[in-house]
Structures are given as structure tokens and as C-alpha cells.
Amino acid sequence: MSLTDKAIRNAKPKTKPFKMSDSGGLFLLVQPSGSKWWRYKYRFAGKEKLLALGSYPTVSLQEARARHHDARKILDSGNDPSEEKQEAKRRVLLKSENSFEAIAREWHQNQIQKWSPRYSAGVIKRMEADILPKLGPRPIADISASELLGVLRKVEERGASDLAHRLLQVCGQVFTYALITERASRNPAAEMRGALKPVVKTNYAYLKASELPEFLKRAGNYDGHPQTKLALRFLLLTFVRTAELRGAEWTEIDFKKAEWRIPAERMKMKTQHIVPLSKQAVQTLRELQSLTGQWKCVFPNQQKPSGCMSENTILYALYRMGYHSRTTGHGFRSTASTILNEHGFMADVIERQLAHTEHDRVRAAYNHAQYLPERRKMMQWWADYLDKVAAPDAGHLRKPKPSTKNGKPGPHDHN
């Protein structure tokens, strides 16, 4: 006789387990504790076996019969339902181990040695914010291009188009890693060429030559922390990247040679960069020595001097001076480049001083000192130029003749 819901509900536990049969080998095992377990008894390869189908009432009578029906179909096809169940569990476990998040974190760990700590932390932070909450639990092999696009569209919708493109690039590398390690068969990121909105690149705001006199006046009257005031001056004199300025250490400064050698690991392009120091830059460093010479960093953090200056210090100082949206620390590079080009300095000399990339990385490794004599003269000219612009009675600057084709400096380089 088949079971009914009423009979199951009314079944009381006994001192020993007992069975309540349904049909076709399906039965309910009632334990002395009162728990009730669905079981399917069958024979496979001449052996009697039991298949667990869940517990009542989590699995109702109707659901137990459906599971029993599916198990009998497997048995009729010549397979063992218990082994099929174990294989299904294994596949679920495998998918969990091969989730997008698991593989993404594995890939990230493999890249750490190649990256700076800051960049490494930034990559995983962006993934945790925008990708892993949606795609993290998903088996990486099951993720489609449209699914990935849907996640990145959310990033675009909040106006972060550039970030969406960077996340796509990172996801592409994760999928490639999954392919190489044979945990995925395709890279959906590679199928998304042109799917995202193009990034509209905007140049950093920077000062024009005509704006320098007023800026230098305000910089000279800056009433914030003395270290910040000197940092602004040194950044304008050297026009390095703000990250390179912030990380400057006293051991990198050679006062005798008037050079600042920035090690490769702190440079964007991972090659050593020499910054020739003008007399004005050296004087600025001497003033800084009296403030920060006891610390490792030339520009230490004001709250924690063992670390370097905060990344927003320069920007906030410019805001305070009234230059919000008018220039940035990085914009000093454009200001210097524009003026130096206008005054006839060789483009190659300027580009080398800006530490822009060499297409040939091997060549770049050997050419970190390229055009150094010309760059020394150029940097001193630039510092003198700023002094003259800052002085109202300096008279008109003499525009120098362009550098000659053979690379020798023009007359302006001897000022």
C-alpha cells in the first residue's frame, strides 16, 4: 500500500528504527529520534544498495517519488544511481573549486612578484568591488560574453568607462589563465571587442606659459605646511610624476653629482631614471633636509613620518591655492614639455627627461642616461626660466634658437 502525507505526519518514533514502504523500493525510515529519512533500495551488479533521497519534511512525499523515479530511470539505463549521485557531487565541487573568484585569486597571486604592492592591491580591490560580487561564485567555464558584458555595463552606467575597460582587460587575463590551466575552453572577454563604449581621453589640466607668473606668486605665498610648499617647488623644477616625487628617498639623491636616480621599481616603465638637478632644485633639497633629513623619505607623511607623503597632498595644496580643475601635479609635466618645445629644445631630449617609454625595452634598459649632458643644461635653463617668470622686473625672456640637427644644444642651453 502506498504512503500518504497523513500517515507520514502521524507516524510516531519507536525504540528502534522502522520502515514505512511506498512502492518500487522507496521507503521512509523513521528513527527513534523522530527524524524521517527517504531511502531507495535497489540491486545493482548483483548487490543490494541504498540511495539516500533526503529527509522529511524538507523533501515531501511528492518530491521523494520524483527523485525515486529519476533514480529508477538511471538504473534502467544500466548505471548505478549512487555512483551517478557521487559524480554529480564531484562536478558541483569541481565547479566550486573552478569558480571565477577562485581562479581570479590564484591568477592574482601568480602575478604579485611582477607588480608593485600598490598596483597589486589596486587590481584585487577593483575586482572585489565590481566583478567578484556578481561573477565570483560562477563556474568560470559557464560565464558567457553577454554575462560579463552585463557586469561591465553597470560600471559604465556610473560614468566609469575607463575603469570598465581596465576591468575587461583584467578579466581577459583571468580567462586566459583558466584556458592555460585547462579549466575553461574559451575566453569570453576576447569576444567583446568593441562592446564597451570607447574611452574619451582627456589631457591633464595644465598651466599655460601666460599663467605661470600668477601661479608662482601664489606658490611663493602658500601658507600651508612648509614641506608641501617645497614639494610643489621641487615638482615644478623636476616635472617628474607625482608618485615618483612622493616616493623619493634621500639615498637616491647624489648632491655631489647633482642627480636624483629613481630606481627602476618605482618608475612606471620599470627602468632607472636620472633626474639632473638644477641649482634651484639642489637648494630646495637642502631646505628640505633641515625639515625631513632624519627620515627615509624626502617627503615623509606628516602623520606617520616612516611612510611617504599622501597621494592627495599636492592636489589639495593646488585646490587651496585656487587651482581646482585648472592644473594638477601631473599637469606640471605638460607645462614644462610645452614650454621647452616652444623654446627649441630637442624633442628627444624632452621625452627622455619625461621618462616616456621606449618601444624597444632592451634599448631603454641601456639608455637611461641618454642625452644626459643636454638634459642637465635643459633642466638648469628651465629652473632659470621659472626664476625669471617669477620676478616681475626680470624683463622679457630671450627665446633661444632651436637645437641643431646634430643634437648639440642651442645657445639657450648655456644660459
KATALIN-V369596 format. One line per field, one symbol per residue. phi: phi as a letter, one per 40 degrees, with the letter a starting at -180 (. if undefined). Layout:
# KATALIN-V369596
phi: ???
This chain:
# KATALIN-V369596
phi: .ccbcccccccbcbcbcabbcbaggcabcccdchcbbcbbcabafgbcbbbcbhbccdbcdccccccccccccccccgbcdccccccccccccccccbcdcdcccccccccdccbcdccdcccccccccbbcdccdccdccccccccccdccccccccgbcccdcccccccdcccccccccfbababccccbdgcccccccbcccaccdcccdccccccccdbccdcccccccccccbfccccccccdbccccbcccfbbbccdcbcdcgbdbbbcbcdcccccccccdccbdcbcccbccccbccbcdcccdcccccdccgbcgbabdccdccccdccccccgccdcccccccfcccccccccccbcbdgcdccdccccccccdccccccdbcgcccccccccccgcccdccbc
